[in-house]
């Protein structure tokens, strides 16, 4: 560079290098990891689930855009985090969930769960679960109405309840279920069967997803594999699911040994219901989980223990959602009690 | 994140990052001498501590190696003429990499001069007492050549009650692009060992450990071959990881000890020196000469002839860049390495004693492009990168609401040594290190005002 060439020189402060990975990349990879789960769900339950996924995702995107516009923020749909919320929300809903209710869930999830707090990075709880908790309270019947998978003609016709008109109660699906279902379908999830009838479903069925349940939480194996992909790309903290499984094990194992007839095995607990999806994709939501190494383990243990307690001793059959929401709320507290010990900290010095 | 770090080979510390090293550009290139610039600029303050005091007057002729400024106190070092020439000014204000202008001696080089160093007497290091050695080190104008530029002789005199038991010789060179220490270890092994022996005597330390990153195993074997048999000096490979070359990290890797928060390595009986410093001391002390040149890595995508150059102290960057050539895309000149170095605003900035490298980056480099800043998504990548175990995410959030005092009192801001790992890994592209630097500066100012 001689004096003849006038050039603009960049002035920055160190570091002058950046690792080539961005928020957008992380979020996009979570979406990639969720797509197989969605695909399996669509294969299992047909076009109703496809419509459900599209409706929640679209509602979430539109809500985010609306709130960005209202609060004069640049539109943040491009960071893909909102797509994750939409997909996860759909996967937690029953396959025949009325679409208009799904839209309500999507609006609440993003509006109340995320945008009101200031958008990406500022929310306190997992938005998808906030949406689901809202519809669980608002539409208790619809959200516990399960329909069988692998029904004949599932790719050409909707489950009747899917197309319920807005603000109308969905039609009763029991007739449709008896007409379509394979023999013995009771509409009860494995957890309900276990809780009320003490029937434990085979682990193999839980792994492949040949059971009743929410759209995306039936094949534990597939969800686990997709989660592993994220863990290996270092876009998900493997310690959280590990801690959750450990928490479940710690509570479940003694109970099961004490009375196997009354209490299920830890393996059944881990594979059934929404635990796998919750552990792999929702508890690991970076924004709402603690960051400190000890905090991460504590957070996972809290979720695992709470889930089992709610499932076994609470009024509900499923406890993952509330366990995660409670742990989300606790996460700042967990973070503040688990600050890491810094290099060279003096012993006599208390946490100043 | 731990999952893959379970199978570690070399000694190391926890956390840290793995930036692309880019050392292949210059690692194989032997040290070459750079021509003398027509004008040499020697700032009086190139080191930590009091600026030196000029001994020369404008118009005076100086011989290469002659003292031109003397130390102003204990924490200060003298300057020596890097070229034979005539002094043009003794208090000219020149720009520095750090920003503010600083007084400097300007020497016009005699083009016809032989530039032989005619200064200095031979002396036998083995005969010198501890005190004489410390004085000799100060007289040589030696500072830490790794980049900190802290006067070397000060570290030889630990505070009362502290004893230096172990010397750690830092040959990690963890910054990307830089290879000058690597070349020094390969080419000046004997001087380096001589320097270490002198410092061992001066401090009374019982042993010295040379720590080298395991991407420079050729240097490790070259050093081990020439080590004396008494076993006082040893050479260890440590994991290639940034910031392995930070003294706190290297101490942890090699000895498993931690420097107390807010303290110095001397508090746990350790002194850390750079390999380049040792090589220069081993070269200069026996001849009682001063530090007038140093090895500088000039590298980066924006340089046409990258290499390791022996550069006279005071060579302006403009002259250096003309000699090595720069590409038309070059847009950022960094003094030091890209992780902790400073960009210069003017090419009039001279090479000083603490400059280990000049890295020129290009506009289109992938890791150079401006990326949008997202809010913190609490991914925790910075916590897994911070070698000091701080919580950069929390510190960053506090900085954005200007809670600088809380950062210091509750979140150990002053333990941050600005290695840049947190900014490097942040997927949201939040300039964390930069925030912390500002926070520290503001806290210093507030304290100064209160006092």
Interface residues (C-beta under 8 A of the other chain):
Chain A: X1 X2 X7 X8 X9 X10 X11 X12 X13 X14 X15 X16 X17 X18 X19 X20 X21 X22 X23 X24 X25 X26 X79 X81 X118 X119 X120 X121 X122 X231 X232 X234 X237 X238 X239 X286 X287 X288 X289 X291 X292 X293 X296 X335 X339 X340 X341 X342 X343 X344 X345 X346 X349 X352
Chain B: X1 X2 X3 X17 X19 X176 X248 X252 X258 X259 X260 X261 X262 X263 X318 X321 X322 X326 X330 X331 X332 X333 X334 X336 X338 X339 X340 X341 X342 X343 X344 X345 X347 X359 X361 X366 X367 X368 X371 X374 X375 X376 X377 X378 X379 X380 X383 X387 X388 X389 X390 X391 X393 X394 X409 X410 X411 X412 X415 X418 X420 X421 X423 X424 X425 X427 X428 X429 X431 X433 X434 X437
